[in-house]
Amino acid sequence: MTSETSRAGDLLVRIGAVVFFIGAAATLVTLLPLFLGADPLPTAAYLVSMLMGVGFAIAGAGVLRSIAVQRRRARAESGR
């Protein structure tokens, strides 16, 4: 572990990354039967693939939250 403190939004970015990679793996697994000439997977497999976009959105929300907190701190330090 590092000695760096956790900042606002870091948890959202980490969760978003995990969800994104689950979706990316599901996308690869879903496309594999198409290249192998096998029967397509059920609809549920394609729905899990959509987690890639959801993970990206969660990570983006974490980044935006981190930016907002940093801007608030900078304004408070400058005396505005």
Secondary structure, 3 states (H helix, E strand, C coil): CCCCCCCCCHHHHHHHHHHHHHHHHHHHHHHHHHHHCCCCCCHHHHHHHCHHHHHHHHHHHHHHHHHHHHHHHHHHHHCC
